[in-house]
Amino acid sequence: MNNAETEMLLESVVKEEEKKVEEELVKEEVGAVTREEGGDIAFKTLENGKHVCLPVIDEDFSELLFDEEGAAHASFVSRAECGWYNQLRNVGIEAASTLSSCVPDNFVFAIKANEYHWDMFMYGLQNVKSEKCFMDRLIILCLDDSTLSKCTDAGFKHCLSKPAKNLGASDFKTNEFNAIAWYTAKMALVFNSANLSVFTFDADILFFQVPNLAKVIESDPNAELFYQWDEVDYEKLYSSATFDEEREPSIHHSVFNSGQMLWRPSEKVRKGILKAMVRAASKDVSELDQYHLEVSMKEVGANVAGLSYMYAANWVCSTRKQCLVKTNSQNWIDYHATWVVGLENKMEVLKMAQEGWKNVKKENLSDGKRNNDDGIDSIQNARERQARVFATNRRRF
């Protein structure tokens, strides 16, 4: 290569570098906003015609954004929704700044609800609504005007109005089910941009106690996302007093359920959510959001882990009629009315769970008093009693 060719090559390299710098400057000029700058989340159109909603959705995922209101996939984001993300982020920051004795710093709880599910949601809070440390960190995304009024009238501190139109009654895979479902991931995406961790949960969950989020993190400090197991063989779990009640590896436990998730702020989680949103629009529409999230989190290499079995679901009760919430739920954190469809059926499941848990709690209080009076090792006896009760009652339920 002669000197002229060398000079031409160097000039080409320099021009290419200058072009890259110019492109980056253009991106900054059209509104690249960072959390550190404290700027707004903004919808912008780049010179190349692509849209961004920075810092939440960057150019790599511009296909998710559209400029006009109208028909679009449930996982897509309009200009108006992008602007609304500022309200969502600010409510998250406000809730996270509230002092709490039972929720770690920079952690919040969040749920989406409409008028159709409001009474079920309230029923699910009955055992924890007196826990101010929990309620002060709870964010409620109200999907219709009536729910916003009910939320405010009920005294909740963090009621957030819907981003656009009312989203009404929608049972499993009907009406606006998909649009409602995707708001869980969208909330997590926005809170990620504010460096907040969020525990999201569905309206068909009955809490027995406030989830200990610090304990969840301790179970796998490297995990960036925790999800509920959809299928856990509680029948097998309580057949032996030696099994680890929270994470026994030898029993059947499978299927990613998005009904309860703890999202940690990380770049992989952000990309995983965005990939899932893109994937949902390009793949089989019959697949649920949780399927796309599971696949996409694996694709980006996010560390994911299952929650404790104490975040219980209704699989065994529904498929085998073995409702162990009636006999072994003394340590359970909550109960998710899965594997049934329709508001009325879900309420029946939650009422069954509440009655069963109260009876178990009452029996254990009585047994605990007797054990203390007799000087018995209450913990070991409680585990052995669980196995005996299970064996006695397995045919009754």
Secondary structure, 3 states (H helix, E strand, C coil): CCHHHHHHHHHHHHHHHHHHHHHHHHHHHCCCCCCCCCCCCEEEECCCCCEEEECCECHHHHHHEECCCCCCCCCCEEHHHHHHHHHHHHHHHHHHCCCCCCCCCCEEEEEEECHHHHHHHHHHCCCCCCCHHHHCCEEEEECCHHHHHHHHHCCCCEEEECCCCCCCCCCCCCCCHHHHHHHHHHHHHHHHHCCCEEEEECCCEEECCCCCHHHHHHHCCCCCEEEEEEEECHHHHCCCCCCCCCCCCCCCEEEEEEEEEEECCCHHHHHHHHHHHHHHHHCCCCCCHHHHHHHHHHHHCCCEEECCCCEEECHHHHHHCCCHHHCCCCCCCEEECCCCCCHHHHHHHHHHHHHHHHHHHHHHHHHHHHHHHHCCCHHHHHHHHHHHHHHHHCCCC
